[in-house]
């Protein structure tokens, strides 16, 4: 019988690519949240009477 070598078949490769893509997507989400928080703080520092909605789409 012929022995299967999973490493040469590339069976482990898709999970690695998926996890890398997942990590990149997560970091992009984190950066987006940080950017929104930074913009909100900047707007509040300019006009302290300004009331911002948490769901504000910038």
PyMOL Python script that loads the backbone (N, CA, C, O; Angstrom):
from pymol import cmd

cmd.read_pdbstr("""\
ATOM      1  N   UNK A   1       0.824  -1.194   0.000  1.00  0.00           N
ATOM      2  CA  UNK A   1       0.000   0.000   0.000  1.00  0.00           C
ATOM      3  C   UNK A   1       0.868   1.257   0.000  1.00  0.00           C
ATOM      4  O   UNK A   1       1.972   1.272   0.544  1.00  0.00           O
ATOM      5  N   UNK A   2       0.353   2.283  -0.607  1.00  0.00           N
ATOM      6  CA  UNK A   2       1.091   3.535  -0.695  1.00  0.00           C
ATOM      7  C   UNK A   2       0.769   4.407   0.515  1.00  0.00           C
ATOM      8  O   UNK A   2      -0.391   4.551   0.900  1.00  0.00           O
ATOM      9  N   UNK A   3       1.796   4.977   1.098  1.00  0.00           N
ATOM     10  CA  UNK A   3       1.629   5.799   2.289  1.00  0.00           C
ATOM     11  C   UNK A   3       1.349   7.249   1.877  1.00  0.00           C
ATOM     12  O   UNK A   3       2.005   7.785   0.983  1.00  0.00           O
ATOM     13  N   UNK A   4       0.381   7.868   2.528  1.00  0.00           N
ATOM     14  CA  UNK A   4       0.048   9.258   2.234  1.00  0.00           C
ATOM     15  C   UNK A   4       0.864  10.184   3.128  1.00  0.00           C
ATOM     16  O   UNK A   4       0.935   9.994   4.342  1.00  0.00           O
ATOM     17  N   UNK A   5       1.461  11.160   2.527  1.00  0.00           N
ATOM     18  CA  UNK A   5       2.203  12.163   3.277  1.00  0.00           C
ATOM     19  C   UNK A   5       1.402  13.463   3.223  1.00  0.00           C
ATOM     20  O   UNK A   5       1.372  14.147   2.200  1.00  0.00           O
ATOM     21  N   UNK A   6       0.755  13.790   4.339  1.00  0.00           N
ATOM     22  CA  UNK A   6      -0.145  14.936   4.363  1.00  0.00           C
ATOM     23  C   UNK A   6       0.590  16.265   4.189  1.00  0.00           C
ATOM     24  O   UNK A   6       0.017  17.221   3.666  1.00  0.00           O
ATOM     25  N   UNK A   7       1.848  16.336   4.621  1.00  0.00           N
ATOM     26  CA  UNK A   7       2.594  17.579   4.455  1.00  0.00           C
ATOM     27  C   UNK A   7       2.836  17.898   2.988  1.00  0.00           C
ATOM     28  O   UNK A   7       2.767  19.060   2.588  1.00  0.00           O
ATOM     29  N   UNK A   8       3.116  16.889   2.186  1.00  0.00           N
ATOM     30  CA  UNK A   8       3.362  17.138   0.768  1.00  0.00           C
ATOM     31  C   UNK A   8       2.063  17.409   0.022  1.00  0.00           C
ATOM     32  O   UNK A   8       2.079  18.032  -1.040  1.00  0.00           O
ATOM     33  N   UNK A   9       0.949  16.955   0.559  1.00  0.00           N
ATOM     34  CA  UNK A   9      -0.335  17.210  -0.086  1.00  0.00           C
ATOM     35  C   UNK A   9      -0.854  18.620   0.217  1.00  0.00           C
ATOM     36  O   UNK A   9      -1.798  19.094  -0.415  1.00  0.00           O
ATOM     37  N   UNK A  10      -0.227  19.274   1.186  1.00  0.00           N
ATOM     38  CA  UNK A  10      -0.644  20.640   1.515  1.00  0.00           C
ATOM     39  C   UNK A  10      -1.876  20.678   2.395  1.00  0.00           C
ATOM     40  O   UNK A  10      -2.623  21.655   2.347  1.00  0.00           O
ATOM     41  N   UNK A  11      -2.113  19.677   3.179  1.00  0.00           N
ATOM     42  CA  UNK A  11      -3.304  19.641   4.020  1.00  0.00           C
ATOM     43  C   UNK A  11      -3.224  20.670   5.150  1.00  0.00           C
ATOM     44  O   UNK A  11      -4.258  21.178   5.585  1.00  0.00           O
ATOM     45  N   UNK A  12      -2.027  20.986   5.631  1.00  0.00           N
ATOM     46  CA  UNK A  12      -1.914  21.934   6.730  1.00  0.00           C
ATOM     47  C   UNK A  12      -1.910  23.380   6.240  1.00  0.00           C
ATOM     48  O   UNK A  12      -2.121  24.285   7.047  1.00  0.00           O
ATOM     49  N   UNK A  13      -1.684  23.628   4.981  1.00  0.00           N
ATOM     50  CA  UNK A  13      -1.568  24.975   4.442  1.00  0.00           C
ATOM     51  C   UNK A  13      -2.840  25.817   4.541  1.00  0.00           C
ATOM     52  O   UNK A  13      -2.747  26.976   4.944  1.00  0.00           O
ATOM     53  N   UNK A  14      -4.018  25.303   4.197  1.00  0.00           N
ATOM     54  CA  UNK A  14      -5.213  26.153   4.261  1.00  0.00           C
ATOM     55  C   UNK A  14      -5.516  26.683   5.661  1.00  0.00           C
ATOM     56  O   UNK A  14      -5.957  27.825   5.789  1.00  0.00           O
ATOM     57  N   UNK A  15      -5.295  25.899   6.707  1.00  0.00           N
ATOM     58  CA  UNK A  15      -5.571  26.391   8.053  1.00  0.00           C
ATOM     59  C   UNK A  15      -4.607  27.507   8.416  1.00  0.00           C
ATOM     60  O   UNK A  15      -4.983  28.443   9.121  1.00  0.00           O
ATOM     61  N   UNK A  16      -3.376  27.422   7.948  1.00  0.00           N
ATOM     62  CA  UNK A  16      -2.405  28.464   8.230  1.00  0.00           C
ATOM     63  C   UNK A  16      -2.809  29.759   7.539  1.00  0.00           C
ATOM     64  O   UNK A  16      -2.775  30.825   8.153  1.00  0.00           O
ATOM     65  N   UNK A  17      -3.187  29.678   6.287  1.00  0.00           N
ATOM     66  CA  UNK A  17      -3.606  30.876   5.563  1.00  0.00           C
ATOM     67  C   UNK A  17      -4.871  31.467   6.168  1.00  0.00           C
ATOM     68  O   UNK A  17      -5.000  32.687   6.271  1.00  0.00           O
ATOM     69  N   UNK A  18      -5.796  30.618   6.564  1.00  0.00           N
ATOM     70  CA  UNK A  18      -7.042  31.103   7.152  1.00  0.00           C
ATOM     71  C   UNK A  18      -6.771  31.814   8.473  1.00  0.00           C
ATOM     72  O   UNK A  18      -7.369  32.854   8.752  1.00  0.00           O
ATOM     73  N   UNK A  19      -5.875  31.261   9.285  1.00  0.00           N
ATOM     74  CA  UNK A  19      -5.592  31.889  10.568  1.00  0.00           C
ATOM     75  C   UNK A  19      -4.853  33.205  10.382  1.00  0.00           C
ATOM     76  O   UNK A  19      -5.071  34.147  11.144  1.00  0.00           O
ATOM     77  N   UNK A  20      -3.972  33.287   9.372  1.00  0.00           N
ATOM     78  CA  UNK A  20      -3.276  34.546   9.107  1.00  0.00           C
ATOM     79  C   UNK A  20      -4.259  35.605   8.633  1.00  0.00           C
ATOM     80  O   UNK A  20      -4.189  36.757   9.060  1.00  0.00           O
ATOM     81  N   UNK A  21      -5.172  35.218   7.753  1.00  0.00           N
ATOM     82  CA  UNK A  21      -6.181  36.153   7.277  1.00  0.00           C
ATOM     83  C   UNK A  21      -7.090  36.603   8.398  1.00  0.00           C
ATOM     84  O   UNK A  21      -7.497  37.763   8.461  1.00  0.00           O
ATOM     85  N   UNK A  22      -7.405  35.672   9.283  1.00  0.00           N
ATOM     86  CA  UNK A  22      -8.253  35.984  10.427  1.00  0.00           C
ATOM     87  C   UNK A  22      -7.562  36.987  11.346  1.00  0.00           C
ATOM     88  O   UNK A  22      -8.192  37.927  11.831  1.00  0.00           O
ATOM     89  N   UNK A  23      -6.270  36.786  11.585  1.00  0.00           N
ATOM     90  CA  UNK A  23      -5.523  37.703  12.445  1.00  0.00           C
ATOM     91  C   UNK A  23      -5.443  39.090  11.824  1.00  0.00           C
ATOM     92  O   UNK A  23      -5.598  40.097  12.515  1.00  0.00           O
ATOM     93  N   UNK A  24      -5.199  39.141  10.516  1.00  0.00           N
ATOM     94  CA  UNK A  24      -5.131  40.438   9.841  1.00  0.00           C
ATOM     95  C   UNK A  24      -6.466  41.153   9.912  1.00  0.00           C
ATOM     96  O   UNK A  24      -6.520  42.360  10.150  1.00  0.00           O
ATOM     97  N   UNK A  25      -7.548  40.405   9.706  1.00  0.00           N
ATOM     98  CA  UNK A  25      -8.883  41.000   9.757  1.00  0.00           C
ATOM     99  C   UNK A  25      -9.163  41.525  11.159  1.00  0.00           C
ATOM    100  O   UNK A  25      -9.726  42.609  11.315  1.00  0.00           O
ATOM    101  N   UNK A  26      -8.774  40.766  12.177  1.00  0.00           N
ATOM    102  CA  UNK A  26      -8.986  41.180  13.565  1.00  0.00           C
ATOM    103  C   UNK A  26      -8.226  42.471  13.856  1.00  0.00           C
ATOM    104  O   UNK A  26      -8.765  43.382  14.485  1.00  0.00           O
ATOM    105  N   UNK A  27      -6.969  42.552  13.398  1.00  0.00           N
ATOM    106  CA  UNK A  27      -6.181  43.760  13.628  1.00  0.00           C
ATOM    107  C   UNK A  27      -6.774  44.953  12.898  1.00  0.00           C
ATOM    108  O   UNK A  27      -6.748  46.071  13.412  1.00  0.00           O
ATOM    109  N   UNK A  28      -7.309  44.727  11.701  1.00  0.00           N
ATOM    110  CA  UNK A  28      -7.963  45.825  10.983  1.00  0.00           C
ATOM    111  C   UNK A  28      -9.179  46.314  11.752  1.00  0.00           C
ATOM    112  O   UNK A  28      -9.431  47.518  11.816  1.00  0.00           O
ATOM    113  N   UNK A  29      -9.937  45.389  12.337  1.00  0.00           N
ATOM    114  CA  UNK A  29     -11.103  45.775  13.136  1.00  0.00           C
ATOM    115  C   UNK A  29     -10.673  46.577  14.355  1.00  0.00           C
ATOM    116  O   UNK A  29     -11.304  47.575  14.703  1.00  0.00           O
ATOM    117  N   UNK A  30      -9.602  46.142  15.000  1.00  0.00           N
ATOM    118  CA  UNK A  30      -9.089  46.850  16.175  1.00  0.00           C
ATOM    119  C   UNK A  30      -8.626  48.246  15.792  1.00  0.00           C
ATOM    120  O   UNK A  30      -8.924  49.215  16.490  1.00  0.00           O
ATOM    121  N   UNK A  31      -7.902  48.352  14.688  1.00  0.00           N
ATOM    122  CA  UNK A  31      -7.435  49.657  14.224  1.00  0.00           C
ATOM    123  C   UNK A  31      -8.609  50.577  13.890  1.00  0.00           C
ATOM    124  O   UNK A  31      -8.547  51.776  14.163  1.00  0.00           O
ATOM    125  N   UNK A  32      -9.658  50.041  13.311  1.00  0.00           N
ATOM    126  CA  UNK A  32     -10.846  50.834  12.991  1.00  0.00           C
ATOM    127  C   UNK A  32     -11.494  51.360  14.263  1.00  0.00           C
ATOM    128  O   UNK A  32     -11.886  52.525  14.325  1.00  0.00           O
ATOM    129  N   UNK A  33     -11.608  50.519  15.267  1.00  0.00           N
ATOM    130  CA  UNK A  33     -12.196  50.934  16.544  1.00  0.00           C
ATOM    131  C   UNK A  33     -11.344  52.013  17.195  1.00  0.00           C
ATOM    132  O   UNK A  33     -11.875  53.005  17.694  1.00  0.00           O
ATOM    133  N   UNK A  34     -10.028  51.830  17.194  1.00  0.00           N
ATOM    134  CA  UNK A  34      -9.130  52.829  17.770  1.00  0.00           C
ATOM    135  C   UNK A  34      -9.240  54.159  17.033  1.00  0.00           C
ATOM    136  O   UNK A  34      -9.239  55.222  17.654  1.00  0.00           O
ATOM    137  N   UNK A  35      -9.335  54.097  15.710  1.00  0.00           N
ATOM    138  CA  UNK A  35      -9.454  55.316  14.911  1.00  0.00           C
ATOM    139  C   UNK A  35     -10.755  56.048  15.233  1.00  0.00           C
ATOM    140  O   UNK A  35     -10.762  57.273  15.346  1.00  0.00           O
ATOM    141  N   UNK A  36     -11.843  55.316  15.379  1.00  0.00           N
ATOM    142  CA  UNK A  36     -13.129  55.943  15.733  1.00  0.00           C
ATOM    143  C   UNK A  36     -13.051  56.605  17.101  1.00  0.00           C
ATOM    144  O   UNK A  36     -13.555  57.712  17.290  1.00  0.00           O
ATOM    145  N   UNK A  37     -12.418  55.924  18.055  1.00  0.00           N
ATOM    146  CA  UNK A  37     -12.272  56.489  19.396  1.00  0.00           C
ATOM    147  C   UNK A  37     -11.414  57.755  19.356  1.00  0.00           C
ATOM    148  O   UNK A  37     -11.723  58.742  20.024  1.00  0.00           O
ATOM    149  N   UNK A  38     -10.331  57.720  18.565  1.00  0.00           N
ATOM    150  CA  UNK A  38      -9.455  58.878  18.442  1.00  0.00           C
ATOM    151  C   UNK A  38     -10.202  60.065  17.827  1.00  0.00           C
ATOM    152  O   UNK A  38     -10.073  61.197  18.293  1.00  0.00           O
ATOM    153  N   UNK A  39     -10.975  59.798  16.787  1.00  0.00           N
ATOM    154  CA  UNK A  39     -11.751  60.864  16.151  1.00  0.00           C
ATOM    155  C   UNK A  39     -12.798  61.439  17.100  1.00  0.00           C
ATOM    156  O   UNK A  39     -13.021  62.649  17.132  1.00  0.00           O
ATOM    157  N   UNK A  40     -13.432  60.569  17.865  1.00  0.00           N
ATOM    158  CA  UNK A  40     -14.439  61.025  18.823  1.00  0.00           C
ATOM    159  C   UNK A  40     -13.798  61.936  19.867  1.00  0.00           C
ATOM    160  O   UNK A  40     -14.346  62.987  20.196  1.00  0.00           O
ATOM    161  N   UNK A  41     -12.637  61.534  20.388  1.00  0.00           N
ATOM    162  CA  UNK A  41     -11.936  62.355  21.369  1.00  0.00           C
ATOM    163  C   UNK A  41     -11.510  63.694  20.767  1.00  0.00           C
ATOM    164  O   UNK A  41     -11.588  64.735  21.421  1.00  0.00           O
ATOM    165  N   UNK A  42     -11.064  63.652  19.523  1.00  0.00           N
ATOM    166  CA  UNK A  42     -10.653  64.880  18.848  1.00  0.00           C
ATOM    167  C   UNK A  42     -11.833  65.829  18.673  1.00  0.00           C
ATOM    168  O   UNK A  42     -11.707  67.030  18.911  1.00  0.00           O
ATOM    169  N   UNK A  43     -12.971  65.297  18.261  1.00  0.00           N
ATOM    170  CA  UNK A  43     -14.165  66.130  18.104  1.00  0.00           C
ATOM    171  C   UNK A  43     -14.628  66.696  19.440  1.00  0.00           C
ATOM    172  O   UNK A  43     -15.045  67.852  19.516  1.00  0.00           O
ATOM    173  N   UNK A  44     -14.556  65.894  20.483  1.00  0.00           N
ATOM    174  CA  UNK A  44     -14.954  66.372  21.804  1.00  0.00           C
ATOM    175  C   UNK A  44     -14.000  67.447  22.314  1.00  0.00           C
ATOM    176  O   UNK A  44     -14.428  68.377  22.998  1.00  0.00           O
ATOM    177  N   UNK A  45     -12.723  67.335  21.992  1.00  0.00           N
ATOM    178  CA  UNK A  45     -11.766  68.347  22.434  1.00  0.00           C
ATOM    179  C   UNK A  45     -11.985  69.671  21.705  1.00  0.00           C
ATOM    180  O   UNK A  45     -11.717  70.739  22.256  1.00  0.00           O
ATOM    181  N   UNK A  46     -12.467  69.601  20.479  1.00  0.00           N
ATOM    182  CA  UNK A  46     -12.748  70.815  19.711  1.00  0.00           C
ATOM    183  C   UNK A  46     -14.010  71.490  20.237  1.00  0.00           C
ATOM    184  O   UNK A  46     -14.035  72.708  20.415  1.00  0.00           O
ATOM    185  N   UNK A  47     -15.046  70.713  20.483  1.00  0.00           N
ATOM    186  CA  UNK A  47     -16.324  71.252  20.940  1.00  0.00           C
ATOM    187  C   UNK A  47     -16.817  70.392  22.094  1.00  0.00           C
ATOM    188  O   UNK A  47     -17.384  69.320  21.880  1.00  0.00           O
ATOM    189  N   UNK A  48     -16.601  70.860  23.310  1.00  0.00           N
ATOM    190  CA  UNK A  48     -16.961  70.065  24.481  1.00  0.00           C
ATOM    191  C   UNK A  48     -18.471  69.945  24.675  1.00  0.00           C
ATOM    192  O   UNK A  48     -18.928  69.074  25.415  1.00  0.00           O
ATOM    193  N   UNK A  49     -19.252  70.809  24.022  1.00  0.00           N
ATOM    194  CA  UNK A  49     -20.710  70.724  24.144  1.00  0.00           C
ATOM    195  C   UNK A  49     -21.312  69.756  23.137  1.00  0.00           C
ATOM    196  O   UNK A  49     -22.513  69.488  23.163  1.00  0.00           O
ATOM    197  N   UNK A  50     -20.483  69.241  22.262  1.00  0.00           N
ATOM    198  CA  UNK A  50     -20.942  68.322  21.227  1.00  0.00           C
ATOM    199  C   UNK A  50     -21.308  66.975  21.850  1.00  0.00           C
ATOM    200  O   UNK A  50     -20.526  66.395  22.602  1.00  0.00           O
ATOM    201  N   UNK A  51     -22.497  66.488  21.529  1.00  0.00           N
ATOM    202  CA  UNK A  51     -22.920  65.170  21.985  1.00  0.00           C
ATOM    203  C   UNK A  51     -22.845  64.212  20.812  1.00  0.00           C
ATOM    204  O   UNK A  51     -23.499  64.414  19.789  1.00  0.00           O
ATOM    205  N   UNK A  52     -22.048  63.175  20.968  1.00  0.00           N
ATOM    206  CA  UNK A  52     -21.880  62.201  19.895  1.00  0.00           C
ATOM    207  C   UNK A  52     -22.622  60.924  20.227  1.00  0.00           C
ATOM    208  O   UNK A  52     -22.582  60.430  21.354  1.00  0.00           O
ATOM    209  N   UNK A  53     -23.290  60.409  19.234  1.00  0.00           N
ATOM    210  CA  UNK A  53     -23.961  59.126  19.371  1.00  0.00           C
ATOM    211  C   UNK A  53     -22.915  58.027  19.239  1.00  0.00           C
ATOM    212  O   UNK A  53     -22.022  58.132  18.398  1.00  0.00           O
ATOM    213  N   UNK A  54     -23.003  56.970  20.054  1.00  0.00           N
ATOM    214  CA  UNK A  54     -22.047  55.866  19.985  1.00  0.00           C
ATOM    215  C   UNK A  54     -22.111  55.141  18.655  1.00  0.00           C
ATOM    216  O   UNK A  54     -21.131  54.525  18.237  1.00  0.00           O
ATOM    217  N   UNK A  55     -23.239  55.206  17.992  1.00  0.00           N
ATOM    218  CA  UNK A  55     -23.411  54.527  16.712  1.00  0.00           C
ATOM    219  C   UNK A  55     -23.137  55.461  15.539  1.00  0.00           C
ATOM    220  O   UNK A  55     -23.524  55.173  14.406  1.00  0.00           O
ATOM    221  N   UNK A  56     -22.478  56.569  15.808  1.00  0.00           N
ATOM    222  CA  UNK A  56     -22.196  57.557  14.776  1.00  0.00           C
ATOM    223  C   UNK A  56     -21.315  56.957  13.693  1.00  0.00           C
ATOM    224  O   UNK A  56     -20.255  56.397  13.974  1.00  0.00           O
ATOM    225  N   UNK A  57     -21.769  57.080  12.450  1.00  0.00           N
ATOM    226  CA  UNK A  57     -21.002  56.588  11.306  1.00  0.00           C
ATOM    227  C   UNK A  57     -20.135  57.715  10.781  1.00  0.00           C
ATOM    228  O   UNK A  57     -20.644  58.686  10.222  1.00  0.00           O
ATOM    229  N   UNK A  58     -18.847  57.592  10.956  1.00  0.00           N
ATOM    230  CA  UNK A  58     -17.932  58.631  10.463  1.00  0.00           C
ATOM    231  C   UNK A  58     -17.388  58.253   9.126  1.00  0.00           C
ATOM    232  O   UNK A  58     -16.599  59.000   8.546  1.00  0.00           O
TER     233      UNK A  58
END
""", "prot")
cmd.dss("prot")
cmd.show_as("cartoon", "prot")
cmd.util.cbc("prot")
cmd.orient("prot")
